[in-house]
Amino acid sequence: MTAPIAFSGRERLSEHRRRWVLVGVVVFVGVLAGLFLSRALEIRHLQQELIQLEAEKAKIQKEIERLSAQLSDKGNLKLVEYLARKELGMVKPGEQIYILIEDGEEEP
């Protein structure tokens, strides 16, 4: 059996210090890894939100274009008259409308 090696007080203190430094480094690296992971997850979430917002923006832009086209059509009086007659059943003053009923159809 070998005899235990005796450490002087200074050597024990140095070994004790090394352990605490190692524990500190491990804790520090763990905290940094946690912060990095947290930021990476936040970035991923924000990227997904950006994709959704861009899709919504494109959808809204198409709606704006459609409504702008409709608005420009409203200035066309012939189109307005056509839609009023077709969709709303409007007639000009003094105009008479004849509704033809075919056999087998009921009167409105």
C-alpha positions, 0 to 999 in steps of 0.5 A: 500500500502506498502512503497518502500524499500530503498536501500543504495548505497552499496546494489544498487551497489551489485545488479548492480554487480550481474546483470553484473556477471550474464550477463557475465556468460551467455555470457561466457556459450554461447561462450563455447556452440558455440565453442563446437558445432563448434568443434562437427560439425568439428569432424563429418565432418572429420569422414565422410571424413575419411570414404570416404578416407578409401573406396577410399583406399580399392578401390585403393588397389584392383586395385593395386592387380589386376594390380600386378596380371596382371604384374606377368602374363606378365612374362608368355611367353605362356600367352603373346603369347596366348593374342597376337594371340587371341587379336591382330591377330599376327602370327609366321613367315612362319605361314599361317592362314585359315579363315573359312567362313560359309554359310550366312557370309560375307568375312571380 
